[in-house]
Amino acid sequence: MTNSDWANPYGVRKPYGSNGAGTGDGRDNSANGSAALSADHPLVPWKQPDHMNQWVDVDHSRDELDRFEEDWPTLGELLDSSSGHGRVVVVSGQPGMGKTSLIHRCIHEARRRVAAAAPAAGNPLVLFAPTAGLDNDGRRISVDPDGRSFAPTRLINARIRREIAKKLLLHEFSESRVQAIIAEEDPFQAYSEMSDLLIQHNALLFVVIPHIRWNDAHLRAAFLRTCLSPAHPRIVLFVEVSHGAAETPREVTAALSGSAAVTHLALRELDSEDIWRFSHSARAADGGPHGLVEPDRSSLMAAHDEWKPSDVRELRKVFHSAANALRSAPHPWPIDADALRPHWESRRARRDALLREPILPRPGG
């Protein structure tokens, strides 16, 4: 008997579908409009309930989530127009380390807190504006209309505001006032008017800003400073920032240091425990056994020294690939170092081949 009937336990259900979310019961309902499994996608537990079961404490993300919860203000503080500011939550780390998943997990926790305190605050409307989609792909707002050049900061900020405006219009906010906010040239004034509109509707707005590949650290710092402009009462910005291994988290957010409105969460490198933790993120497909047996802990931890995975995205894809290869096995197999090795070696070989390819000049360049 083979195990070919189980869906890959390391697959991630894309949080799209006819009703905007999956069923949350672990079943693959792609035929009914809910999204099928993917080898990789950020976890969005506030929209896709079964993502909560796949969230794993790798790259010290639990420590940063605890930091977020400790620093998170009360609902009264968020809604208080006399406080003078909203919040900016910056999540930094190297590419592929799970920053977007951590942002969505923070939103999930914040949403639960708001729901618990809502009756005492008149049940405020909570709005979510992921300005670059749920996968937080910064290219959607940072590429110039020609498809190749980098967009100027002014245009990027205008696109962010338009994405927020779409969300406000969906909830029947005054179209004339929303259009006036879009047309306002002064960002501080635009978000001040947006804050007034949110107060009028007793609403709280969560905005997600994606990682944008700035040409240098000075441009990035300038953009981060502009993110303080939207931080008016009732507006919370979650900003993703990727950086290289040579930069420290403190250097990344130096432009925001000293602001009472800012919380900085910094993801760090993977360690040997992370591979072991991630192995337990497998979920049983369709509520039944997934055909894999628990691997030996020492085998997986030893794999770290040989494999040295660069990020969480690589972890997920290698585990997913190894599990796929074992679907037709005649009996359950552990996903141990031996099962993972061909898949991380294959990815490494492809990466090395790409690095050896010559860089060709752009057409017309």
N, C-alpha and C positions, 0 to 999 in steps of 0.2 A: 504493500500500500504506500502511495506517495502522499506528500503533503501539499500538492499543487493547488489545493482548493482554498488555501488561506491567503489573505491579502498581506502584503509586506508589513510586518509589525513596526518597522521604522519609517513607514510612509507618513506624510503629513497631509491632512485633508485641507485643501484650499478653502478658505472661509468665504466662498461665494456660493451662489445658488439662487433658485427662484425666490426664496424668502430671505435672502441675505445672510443665511447661516446654515450650517449643517444641522442634522437632527440632534447631535450631542449624545447619541446612544451607541456610538462606535460602529454603526452599520454604514456600508457604502451605498448611498442612495443616489448615485450619479444619474441613474435612469429616471429618477423623480425630480431632477433639477439641482440636487445638491452636488457639490464638487467631488470628484474622485481624488484618490490619493496621489501625492507628488513626492518625488525624491527629496525635495527641499522647499520649504516655505517658512517664513517667520511664524511663530506661534501667536495666535490672536485670541486668547481665552475670553475676552469680553464679547466676542462675536461668534466664536466657534467653541462651544462648551467643552468638547473632548480634548481640546488643546491643553486644558489645565492639567490633564493626566500625563501629558508628554513633557511638561516643563521640568528641566533637570538643573540641579545646582552645579553647573560647570563654570569655569573661569570666574569663580568667586561671585557669581551673580546673586546668590542668597544674601551675602554680606551687603551688596549694594541695594537689594530690595529692602533689607532691614533699615538701611540708611534712609531710603526714600520714605518709609513708613514713619520713622522717627522724626523726620523733618517736615512731614506733610502737615499743613495747617488744618485747623478745624473748618468745618463748612461755614460757620459764621464768619471766620476770617476771610475766606475766599469770596464771600458774598458782600462783605462790608465795603461800601463805596468810600468810606472815610479812611480806609487803610492806605490808600494812595498807590497801591501796586497789586498785581496779580502774582503769577509764579512763572519762572523759567526753570525747567528741569533739563540739564544737559547730560546726555549719556555718551561717554567717549570710550574709545578702544580701537584696537586694530581691526581692519576689515574682516568680516566673516565671523566675528566673535559672539554674535547674538545680541547686538545692541537693539535692533528692532524688536526682537522677542521680549527683551527686558522692558522696553518702552510700553509695549502692549500689556505686559504683566502689571506694570505700575498703574496703567489706566484701569485695568481690571480691579486692582485693589482699591484705587481711588473711587471707582464707581460704587463698590460695595460700601465704602465708608459714607459716601454721599447718600446712598439709599437708606442706610441705617439712621442717618441724622435728618433726612429730608422732611419728615412730618413737622418737626419743630421749626423748619425754615420755610414752610409754605410749599413744600414739594417742588423745588426748582426743576425746570427742564434742563436736562444734561445733553449737550450737543457734542459730537465728535467730528472733527474735520481732519482726516488723514490727507494732507495736501498732495501726496505723491502715491496714493493708493495704499492698500494694506501691506503691500510688500515694501513700501517706503523706498521706491527707486527714484533717486534724486535726478536722474536724467530727464524725467518727465517735466521738471520745471526749470532745469538749468541749462538746457541746450537751446541755442539760438534757432530761429525759424528755418535757417538754411540746413539744419540737421547735423552740422559739423562743429560750428564755432561755439564758444562758451558765452552764455548770455550775460549781459551786464547786470550788476546787483540791482539796479532800479527795476529791470524787467523781472528778475527772480522774485523780488518782493511784491511786485504787482500781481504775478501769477499766484503767489501764496494767498494774497488777499482775495483774488477771484475765486479760488477754491473754497475759502471760508464763506464767501458770499453765496456760493451755490448751496451750502448747508443751511445758511440762514433763510434763504428763499424757500427751501423745502419745508420749513416750519412756519411759513406764511408771515415772516417778518415783512415790514413795509418795504415794497420794492423800491420806492423812490428814495427812502433813507439808505437802503443797502447800496443802490447805485451811486448815491452821493459819497458813501464811504469808499467805493472803488475809485471814484474820480478824484478824491482828495489827494493832493500831491504830498502833503506833509504826513509821513507815516505816524508820528506821534498823535497828531490830530485825528487821523483816520481811526486809529484804534481807541482813542478817547471817545469818539462818537459811537464806535461799535460797543464799547463798554456801557455807555448810556442806554443803548438799545437793548442790551442784555439785561440791564437793571429793570427796564420797562417791562420786559417779558418774564422777569424772574427766572433767568436762564444762566447756566454756567457752560463755558465753552472750553473744550480740550482740543488743542491744535497740535498736529505732529508734523515737524519739519524734517525732511530727510537729510542724509549726508550729501553734501555737495562737494564735488572735487575742485576745490579752489586751486588757482595756479600757485599760490604761495601762502605762507602762514599769515602774512599781513592782511591779505584780502579776507581770509577766514576770520581773523580777529575783528576786522571791520564789520563783517556780516553778523558775527555773534553780538557785537555791541548794538546793532540795529534790532536784534531780537529782544532787547529790553524795552523798545518802544511799544510793542504789542502787550507787554506785561501790565495791563491795567486791571483794576478789579474785575473779577468774574472771567478773566482770560488766563488760561494756563497753557504754556508752550512746552512741548517735549521736543528737544532738538538733538538730533543724532550727529555725532562728529567722529569721523574716522581719522586715525593718524598713524604714522609709521612707528617702528620699534624704537627709533632714536629719540622720540619725543616723550616727555613725561606728561601725565594727565594735568599736572599743575600748569605746565607750559601751554597746553591746549586752551585752557580756560582763563589764562591770565587776564584777558581783556574784560572779564566779568567779575574779577575778584573784588570783594568788598561789598557787593550788592546783596541786600537782605532778601531780595526776591529770587535768588538763584540757589538751586540744589544741583550739585555735580555728582554723578555716579560714574565710576571708572571701572570698566572691565579689564581684567588682567590676563596673562598668558595661561595656557592649559598646563596641568601637571598630570602625573601618573594616575592620581585618583580620579581624574575627570573621565578617562576612558572607562574605568569601572563603573562610575556613576551613570555614564551615558548608556552603558549596556542594559541598564534597568529601565530605560525609557521606552522599551518595546511595549506596545499595547497589543492585547489579543484582538485579532480581527473578528468581527461579528460576534463578539462576546465569548468566543471559544478558544481552544488552545491554538497557538500559532506555530507549532511544529518545531520550536527551538527549546533547548534545555539550557539551564543556567550555566554560564561558562565558569571556569576556574578563575578565582580572583587574582591569584599570583600570575597566571598566564597573561591576563589582560593588562595588568600593571607593568609587567615586563615588556609588553608590546610597545609601551610608550617610549622606552629608550631606543628601540629599533625604528619605530615608525616616526615619532616626533610630529604628530599632526599639527598643522599650522593654525587651525581654527575650528570652531564648532561646525561650520558648514562642511568642512572636509570630514569631520567625525560622522556627521549624519549621512553624507553621501557614500562613504566607505561602508558603514554599517548597513545601509540600505542595499548597496550592491552585493555585499556578502550574503545578506538574508535572501535576496532574489535568487542567487546562485544555489541556495540550499532548498528552494521550494520543491524541487523534484527529488530530493533525497529519499531513499527507501525507509529511513527512520530518522527520528529527531537528532540533530547535531548541535553542538554548542558553537556559538560564534566566538571562538577564541582567537589567539594570535595566528594560528595556522589558517583559520578560515578567512581572516581579515587580510593577511599578507599579500595575496595576489592582487587584491583590489587597491591597497594603498600603493603597491609597487607600480601598478598600471597607471594610476593617477600621477604618480611622481614622474614616470617616463614621459607621459603626455606633456606635463608641465615643463620638463627639461627640454623636450623637443621644441616647444613654443619659444622658450628663452633663446634657443640657438638660431631661430629664424631671423634673417636680416630685417631690419626696420626699413620699409620702403617709404620714399617721400610721398606726401599727399599729392593727388592730382592737381596740376597747375601750380604746385609749390616749388 
